[in-house]
Amino acid sequence: MEKKRVVLVTGAARGLGAAIARRLGKDGFRVAVNYCHSQNLADKVAQGIIAEGGEAKAFRADVTNLDDVKAMLAEIRNTWGSVEILVNNATGPQPERPLEEYSWQDFADQIDFFIKAPVYLMQELIAPMKQARWGKVINIGSEVTENYRPIFSPYIAAKSALLGLTRTWALEFGPWNIAINSIAPGWIPTERHSDAESADLEAYRAKVPMGRQGVPEDVASAASYLAREETNFISGQQFCVNGANTF
């Protein structure tokens, strides 16, 4: 890699975000490991990257809070320079219940993570990306924007809106050589799924053509591909990482 690009992975203390951060650190990027509450876990991710010869540091911010976003990005700039690659991965609780049992706040909570946070980050980062005439944004979406599920409407609505932002921003910022893409994982068990029923896991696996569920490293590999210099001309796309469970 000719230049060590600066990448910010939001929600990178564990789960998919941690796997993405580790892979990008291994690939030679300078990795800002964002966390909100889990400093110890984020520090371990950063330290692991450093132990393997990479560059990384944990940065705290609630990415749904604009003041936090501004402060975090200023700290990253003071450390390495402006963020050149943004991975919007942060998420929160994902309740599943019938529509009648949801409150509007349940919808707003999903919108905060999947719309408000990416908007706040992009509004702060787009000027330096335009000035450099280079930038990449990788939004972590979900296969549910293609194979809809019942009793999951707030999450699906917000992830669908994130896909809309991906494609709209790809058109808007293409003239500045800024690529915007989405990775849409299937159900990939992480720490948040520790209480998942084995029968539910098996039922999902049974319908995946490749006969297994993905692992976080599958998503990290897709992020690594999209972060590379040689994929600059790929933009506005959704990459499904789910063993052919959708098309």
C-alpha positions in Angstrom: 0.0 0.0 0.0 1.5 3.3 -1.1 -0.2 5.4 1.5 -1.4 4.3 4.9 -5.0 5.5 4.7 -6.9 6.5 7.8 -10.0 4.4 8.4 -12.7 4.8 11.1 -14.8 1.8 12.1 -17.7 2.7 14.2 -18.9 0.3 16.9 -15.6 -1.6 16.6 -15.2 -2.8 20.2 -16.7 -6.2 19.4 -18.7 -8.2 16.8 -18.5 -7.4 13.2 -16.8 -4.0 13.9 -14.0 -5.6 15.7 -13.4 -8.2 13.0 -13.4 -5.4 10.3 -11.0 -3.3 12.4 -8.6 -6.2 12.8 -8.6 -7.1 9.2 -8.0 -3.5 8.0 -5.2 -3.2 10.6 -3.6 -6.3 9.1 -4.0 -4.8 5.7 -1.9 -1.8 6.6 -4.6 0.9 7.3 -4.4 3.2 10.3 -7.5 2.1 12.2 -9.5 4.3 14.5 -11.4 1.8 16.7 -14.6 3.6 17.8 -16.5 2.6 20.9 -19.1 4.2 23.1 -19.2 2.2 26.4 -16.7 -0.7 26.0 -13.3 1.0 26.3 -11.6 -2.1 27.6 -12.8 -4.1 24.6 -11.9 -1.4 22.1 -8.4 -1.1 23.7 -7.9 -4.8 23.3 -8.9 -4.6 19.6 -6.4 -1.8 19.0 -3.7 -3.5 21.0 -4.1 -6.6 19.0 -3.7 -4.8 15.8 -0.6 -3.1 17.1 0.8 -6.4 18.3 0.6 -7.7 14.7 2.6 -4.7 13.4 -0.3 -2.4 12.5 -1.4 1.0 13.7 -4.6 1.5 15.7 -6.1 3.5 18.6 -9.4 3.5 20.4 -11.5 6.6 20.1 -14.7 7.2 22.2 -17.8 8.7 20.8 -21.5 8.2 20.8 -21.9 8.4 17.0 -25.5 9.5 17.4 -24.3 12.6 19.3 -23.0 15.4 17.1 -20.7 16.9 19.7 -19.2 13.5 20.3 -18.7 13.0 16.6 -16.9 16.4 16.2 -14.6 15.7 19.2 -13.7 12.2 18.0 -12.9 13.3 14.5 -10.8 16.2 15.8 -8.8 13.7 17.9 -8.3 11.4 15.0 -7.1 14.3 12.9 -4.6 15.3 15.6 -3.3 11.7 15.6 -3.1 10.7 11.9 -5.0 13.3 9.8 -8.5 13.2 8.4 -10.5 10.0 8.1 -10.4 8.8 4.5 -12.4 5.6 4.8 -15.5 5.4 7.0 -17.1 2.2 8.0 -20.6 2.8 9.4 -21.1 -0.3 11.6 -22.3 1.0 15.0 -25.6 -0.4 16.2 -27.7 -0.9 19.3 -30.5 -3.2 20.6 -32.6 -4.8 17.9 -35.9 -5.8 19.4 -38.3 -8.1 17.6 -42.0 -7.8 18.4 -45.3 -7.2 16.6 -46.0 -3.8 15.3 -48.7 -3.1 18.0 -46.1 -3.5 20.7 -43.5 -1.1 19.3 -43.3 2.5 20.4 -42.2 5.3 18.0 -39.0 5.4 20.1 -38.2 1.9 18.9 -38.2 3.2 15.4 -36.3 6.4 16.3 -33.6 4.3 18.0 -32.9 2.4 14.8 -32.9 5.6 12.8 -30.4 7.1 15.1 -27.9 4.4 14.5 -28.4 3.8 10.8 -29.3 7.3 9.5 -28.5 10.0 12.0 -25.0 8.6 12.8 -23.9 8.2 9.2 -25.3 11.6 8.3 -23.4 13.3 11.2 -20.2 11.6 10.2 -20.5 12.3 6.5 -21.4 16.0 7.1 -18.1 16.3 9.0 -16.0 14.3 6.6 -17.3 15.2 3.2 -15.4 18.5 2.9 -11.9 16.9 3.3 -12.8 14.0 1.1 -13.9 16.4 -1.6 -10.8 18.5 -1.2 -8.6 15.3 -1.5 -10.9 14.1 -4.4 -10.8 10.7 -2.7 -12.8 8.9 -0.1 -14.6 5.7 0.7 -17.7 4.9 2.8 -18.7 1.3 3.6 -22.1 1.1 5.2 -22.9 -2.2 7.0 -26.4 -3.0 5.9 -28.3 -6.3 6.2 -29.8 -8.9 3.9 -33.2 -8.0 5.4 -33.5 -5.2 2.8 -33.9 -8.0 0.3 -35.6 -10.9 2.2 -37.9 -9.1 4.5 -39.0 -10.6 7.9 -42.0 -10.0 10.1 -41.9 -8.5 13.6 -38.7 -6.6 12.8 -40.1 -3.5 11.2 -38.0 -0.7 12.9 -34.7 -2.4 12.0 -35.7 -3.2 8.5 -37.0 0.3 7.8 -33.8 1.9 9.1 -31.5 -0.5 7.2 -33.5 0.1 4.0 -33.1 3.8 4.5 -29.3 3.3 4.9 -29.3 1.5 1.5 -31.1 4.5 0.1 -28.4 6.8 1.5 -25.7 4.6 0.0 -27.0 4.8 -3.5 -27.9 8.5 -3.3 -24.5 9.5 -1.9 -22.8 7.4 -4.6 -24.4 9.6 -7.2 -23.9 12.8 -5.2 -20.2 12.3 -4.4 -19.1 10.3 -7.5 -17.8 13.5 -9.2 -15.2 13.8 -6.4 -14.0 10.2 -6.8 -15.7 9.2 -3.5 -17.0 5.7 -3.5 -20.0 4.7 -1.3 -21.0 1.0 -0.9 -22.9 -1.3 1.4 -22.2 -4.7 2.8 -25.3 -6.7 3.6 -24.5 -9.6 5.9 -26.9 -12.5 6.6 -27.4 -13.6 10.1 -23.8 -13.8 11.4 -23.8 -14.8 15.1 -21.7 -12.5 17.3 -21.7 -11.7 21.0 -25.1 -10.0 20.7 -26.6 -13.3 19.7 -25.3 -15.3 22.7 -28.9 -16.0 23.8 -30.1 -17.2 20.3 -32.0 -20.5 20.3 -30.1 -23.3 18.7 -33.3 -24.3 16.8 -33.4 -20.8 15.3 -29.8 -20.9 14.3 -30.3 -24.3 12.7 -33.5 -23.2 10.8 -31.6 -20.3 9.3 -28.6 -22.4 8.3 -30.9 -24.9 6.7 -32.1 -22.4 4.1 -28.7 -21.0 3.2 -27.6 -22.6 -0.1 -24.0 -22.8 1.1 -25.1 -24.7 4.2 -23.7 -22.5 6.9 -23.9 -19.2 8.7 -21.2 -16.6 8.0 -18.5 -15.6 10.5 -17.4 -12.0 11.2 -14.3 -12.5 9.1 -16.5 -13.0 6.0 -17.8 -9.5 6.4 -14.3 -8.2 7.2 -13.0 -9.7 4.0 -15.6 -7.8 2.0 -14.7 -4.6 3.8 -11.1 -5.2 3.0 -11.9 -5.5 -0.7 -14.0 -2.3 -0.8 -11.3 -0.4 1.1 -8.6 -1.1 -1.4 -7.3 1.4 -3.9 -8.0 -0.9 -6.8 -11.8 -0.9 -6.1 -12.1 2.9 -6.4 -14.5 2.5 -9.4 -17.0 0.4 -7.5 -19.7 2.6 -6.0 -23.4 2.5 -5.2 -23.4 -1.3 -4.8 -24.7 -3.6 -2.1 -22.6 -6.7 -1.5 -24.6 -9.5 0.1 -22.4 -11.7 2.4 -24.8 -14.5 3.1 -23.9 -17.7 1.1 -26.4 -17.0 -1.7 -29.3 -16.5 0.7 -30.4 -13.5 -1.5 -29.7 -12.2 -4.9 
